[in-house]
């Protein structure tokens, strides 16, 4: 009798709880979340897509969309991330975020021109003038492609392609320009704190007085 009761109760839970949980999530997430990012109105819409319950716990999946006002033409390369491909750590609760959601946001902001800043070479950044024209006062960044993130094996990579750097003088006249593509690994402070390592800088074709001009010679020692 006990086994039959447990089986019946288990069937009821499997049949009823996912539906009720989906309805509850739908009610909680029905309204979009609005925010102002880099002076652009941004709406995050979340729609429940599935609820799975088994002997390991409950997994609720939602579909997310990001709309940046003025960035409707932004595009990115999608990388599907099914739930069964994710690795869940131990703990009472976990959150997995598909990189497509972040890339929607980045492509929208890129399309508006919000992430093409001009950086003043002042303070610690003045060291960059050692390898630029001596009259450089600012660097203008022009991203020809939207930045993208990729998550794999627990590591998040940021990729920027066709980044044009324009060295500008005090009158905003272009002195030099460079094309740059980069890929770097992102980490939280908890992962890197206390794990610092020295880096090497190989600087070819610059006289000692050029290195001294911006303090780069001191910075790399």
Secondary structure, DSSP 8 states (H G I E B T S, - for coil): -HHHHHHHHHHHHHHHHHHHHHHHHHHHHSS-EEEEETTEEEEEEEEEEEEEEETTEEEEEEEEEEEETT-TT---------GGG----SSS------HHHHHHHHHHHHHHTTT--EEE--GGGGGGGGGS-TT--EEEEEESS--EEEEETTEEEEEEEEEEEEEE-TT--EEEEEEEEEEEEE--HHHHTT----------S--HHHHHHTTHHHHT-
